[in-house]
Amino acid sequence: MNIPNLLTMVRFLLIPVFVYFFFSENQYGLEIAVSIFVLAGITDTLDGYFARRLNQITRLGIVLDPLADKIMLVTVLASVTISNNIPIWIIAVVAVKELLMIVGAFTLYNDRDIVIPANKFGKITTILSYMAILAVLFELPFNRAVLYSYITMTIITLFIYINYFLSFKRQHQLDLIKK
């Protein structure tokens, strides 16, 4: 197993650890959980960096990396929702978006071995997700503005990726017709 895939596996392992500390009675449980969430973000950045820098992009990593990110994000948002820090409709919007992204990515990968790379909108959305979650958890004065900016960007990003998906599917259909 290479370094990027190992870092992705670490992210999967951090998910239940986050949940444990988030809901624990430990005096520093929230701080530890937030640290775990930030560590997951750092491992995500590092695995992408190492995959490209060391030319260690693998089929396994292409599938598992975004899956680990999405599961961690939905887990964190679900935990924050359960603790009554954000309305349930927010986790519903994010979960639907992430599920559609997983299904779309799986479909393109299975049909044509196509992976839609993260674009600037996806990266902005990811950064906003971290900012929103941290702002809500630490009850910063602007937490709702950041949270709603994140949700708005999530919806915009979903439509952008749906457009990518449909254009790839149309191209695939045109390729089939030409044959």
N, C-alpha and C positions, 0 to 999 in steps of 0.2 A: 504494500500500500504506500502510495506516495504522500508527500507532505500536505498538498491541498486536500486530498481525500481524507487524510487523518484529521485535519482541522474541521472538515465538514462533519465527520463522525463525532468529534468533540462537541460540536454544536447540538447534535441530536442528544448526546448525553447530558448536556446542560439544561435541556427542557424540563425533565422531572426535578432536577435540583432547584431550578428557578421556582417551580410550583411549591416544592417543599418549603423553601425559605419564605416565599411570599405569604403563605398561609400559616407559617409557624408562629408559635408564641414567643419565639426568641426575641429578646430585646432589640437586636439589630437585624431581625429577619428581613425587613423591607430594604434596608441598606445593602444587605448581602444579595437579595434578589435583584436589585437594581444593578449591582456590580456584575452579577452573572449575565444579565441582559446586555450590559455594555460589553462584557467580555465576548459574548456571542457576536456582537457587531464587529468587534475587532478581529475575531477569527474569520468572519465572513470576508472582511477586507483583505486579510492576510492570505486566505486560501486563493482568492482571485489573483492577487499579486504574484504569489508563488507559481500558480498554474501557468500564468502567462510568462513570467520571468524565467522559469526553469523548463518551459515547454512541457508541462506535465498535465495538459488538458486531456481528460479521459472521458469515455462514455459514461462511466459510473459517476464521475464528478459532475458532468453536464446534467445528469438526472437528479442526483442527491443534493447538490448545493442549493438550488432554488427551493427544493422541497424542505430542506432544513430551515431555510429562512422563513418560509411561509408558515411552517408549523410553529416555529418559535414566536413569530409575530402574532398569530392567532391565539396561541396559548397565553401570551402576555396580555393581549387585549381581553381575552375571556376572563383572566384572573382579575384584571382591573374592573371589568364589568361586574363580576360576582361580588367584588368588594364595594360595589355601588359608587364607583368613582366616575363612571361614564354610562350614558344611556345604552340600553341593549341594542337599539337600532344601529349604533356605530359598529359593533362587532358583527352584526348581520351584514352590513354593507361590505365590510372588509372581508368577511368570510366568503360571501358570494363572489367578490372580485377574485380572491385567491383561488377559490375552487374553479372558477372559469379559466383562470390562468393555467392551473395545473392540467385541466382537461384539454385546453387548447394546445399547450406545449406537448403533452403526451400524444395528441393526435398528429401534430406536425412531425414530431420525432419518429413516431411509428410509420407514418405514411411516406415521408420523404427524407428522414434523417436530418430534418431541419431544426435548428435551435435558434429561436429569436433572441438575440443578445439584449441585455439590458440597455436601455437608451437613457438619455438625460432626464426624461420624465420619470422613468422608473427609479433612477437614482435620487432625484429630488423627492419623490414620494417616500423612499426609504429613509432619507435624512429627516423628513418631516415626521415620519412615524416615530423615530427615536425622540425627536424634540417634543412631540405631543405627549408621548407616554411619560417621559421624564417630567414635563411641565405639570401634567395631571398628578403624578405620584408625589411630587414635591409641592403641590398646590401653589404653583407660581401664579402671580396675578393675571398673566396673559394666557393661562392654560387653555381656556375655551377657544380663544382666537386661533391658537396654534392647532388645537384639535380639529376645529372646523376647516382650517386651511388644509390639514392633512387629509380629511375626508373628501374635500373638494378635489384635491390633487389625485386621490385614489380613483375617483370616478373619471376624471379626465384621462388618467393613465389607462384605465380599463378600456375606454373607448379607443384610445390610440392603439393598444395591443389588439383589440378586436379588429380594427382596420388592417393591421399587419397580418393577422391571422387570415382574414378574408382575402387579402391580396395574394398571400401565399397559396391559399386553396384555389383561387381563380387561376393562378399561374399553373398549378398542378393540373387542373382540368384542361387548360389550353395545351399543355404538354401532352396529355393523353390524346387529345383530338388530333394533334399534329402527327402522332405515331400511326 
